[in-house]
Amino acid sequence: MNYDSSSEYEKEKAIFVLFIFLSSNVKHFVLHVMYERCYRNKA
């Protein structure tokens, strides 16, 4: 990969980190919802 400026690289890195953060949050949310559903079904 060839970057013309460091700012472009920083932007790419920020988007990448944000994507990972959001995806992990989504996973956590989905697991929480599934857990709630199972718990309510058993109760």
SULRAMO-V210915 format. One record per backbone hydrogen bond with DSSP energy under -0.5 kcal/mol. CO is the residue of the C=O (numbers start at 1). NH is the residue of the N-H. If there is no record, write none. Layout:
# SULRAMO-V210915
co:CO nh:NH
co:CO nh:NH
This chain:
# SULRAMO-V210915
co:1 nh:3
co:5 nh:9
co:6 nh:10
co:7 nh:11
co:8 nh:12
co:9 nh:13
co:10 nh:14
co:11 nh:15
co:12 nh:16
co:13 nh:17
co:14 nh:18
co:15 nh:19
co:16 nh:20
co:17 nh:21
co:18 nh:22
co:19 nh:23
co:20 nh:24
co:21 nh:25
co:22 nh:26
co:23 nh:27
co:24 nh:28
co:25 nh:29
co:26 nh:30
co:27 nh:31
co:28 nh:32
co:29 nh:33
co:30 nh:34
co:31 nh:35
co:32 nh:36
co:33 nh:37
co:34 nh:38
co:35 nh:39
co:36 nh:40
co:37 nh:41
co:38 nh:42
co:39 nh:43
